[in-house]
Amino acid sequence: MLVLAAPSAYSNQPTKIALQSLTGRFTSETVDDVAAMSYAPAPPNGHPEFNVTLVGRVRHCTAAGTTAAVFEYTSERSQLVGGNGPGPFDGYMFVFLHKEFAYALRLEGTKGLDPQALHDAKAILGSWTWTISS
């Protein structure tokens, strides 16, 4: 996982962006299935304080030439490794599948997101490419 902090000039600090590889192989799941795992309620033995509330609906898009889903969320606790300060938090998570593996870009800010942060996240997704190997 790579976590980057937004420039201090951005509003709604702290704002962070994270690129991550999600654990597991996803041989029969759709990108919607994988996205839903990130906003499903915690299991009985889980940590419900990390639950996220889906805002609106999951939208479909593409990232690096593959199917993707994006959703907006709110949460009381940061969803990023290493935290993001005191909440509540607003965020977006882009999820995409490539060769049975899932990847995500998560953008999260405190009590909102600076419009430039969303623009930066889209630029990262737009520049993503896969290495061709034989």
Number of C-alpha atoms within 10 A of each C-alpha: 13 10 16 12 15 21 12 10 8 15 18 17 20 22 26 21 23 19 19 15 15 16 9 9 12 17 10 8 11 16 21 17 12 20 21 16 10 18 18 12 16 15 8 7 6 10 10 12 12 15 20 23 16 18 13 9 10 16 12 15 14 16 22 15 13 12 16 24 23 22 21 21 20 24 21 16 18 24 21 15 10 8 12 20 14 12 16 15 24 24 26 21 22 26 28 28 25 16 9 12 14 20 19 23 22 22 27 32 28 24 18 17 22 17 10 12 20 16 10 14 19 14 11 13 16 13 9 10 10 8 5 5 4 3
